[in-house]
């Protein structure tokens, strides 16, 4: 696990920092690492956060809470679900500070 950090409390907080990426295509590497972590650790819920994505006047980092069994229904997969979340947490160029 090179691109993510994990903090264990009641719910694991998985963080990454897209400012350290060479390009946005690294979101797939991060998503793969998150999926691998979820498969290896049996928690019901996980928190995912991008340290470089801020919103609001307080510049808060959003945290996405996911349930390991709540991903895309019959047609979805955990990989696609996590990949979408990581991609959504990448700030647009005009949102970065």
N, C-alpha and C positions, 0 to 999 in steps of 0.2 A: 504494500500500500504506500505509494509514493506521492500521490496527488491529493489525498484526503487525510484529515485528522478525525479521530473519533473520541468523544468525551462520554464516559459512562456515568449515568445517574440512574434514575428510574427508567428513562428512555434514552437510548444512545443518540447523541447529537453528532451527526456527520457533517463536517464543514470542509469547504474547499475555497480556493481563492483564484478566481479567473483572471485577475490582474497578472498572475505569474505565468500564464499560458503564453506560448508562442503565437498561437492563433485559436480561434473559436472551435476548431475541429477537435481540440483536446477534450471537449465535453464528452465525447464518446469514451475516451479512456477513463475519465472520472466516473461516468455512468457504469462502466464495466466494473470498476473497483467497488462502487457502492453495491451493485448487484451481488458481487462476490461476498462482500461483508454480510449482506442480508442473508444469503444462503448459508453462511458459516455460523451465524449467531441467531439463535431462536428467540427473538423478542417479538411481541405483538405489534409494537409501534416503533417508528424511527423518526427522527427529526433531521431535516436536511437544510443547510444554510450556505450561501455564498458570501464570504466575508467582504467581497468587493462590490456587492450590489446593495445600494441604499435606496430608501424611498422615504417620502414625507419630510416635513420640516425638521424633524428630530434626527434625520439621517439614520434610521433604524435599518438593521439587516433583517429581511423577512426570513422566517423559519417555516418550512413546509413540513407538516406532520403527515406521515403515511402509515397505513396498516399493511402488514406483509401480505394479507389476503385480499386487499382491496385495489386491484389493478386491472382495469380494462375488461372485466367480464370474460366471456367465452372467447372473444376474438383477440383480446389483448395479451400481452406478455409482460412479465416483470421488467425485462430489459427495455422494452419500448416505453413503459410507464416511467421508469427512472430516467431514461434518456430525455424524454419530454420535460420532466421536472428540472433536470440540470440545465437544459437548453433555455427554459423559461427564466431561470435564475441568472442568466448572463445579461448584464446591463447593455442597453443600446449605447452607441458611442456618445450620444448627447446626454445620457444619464450618468456617465462616469464622472468622477471628480478628479 
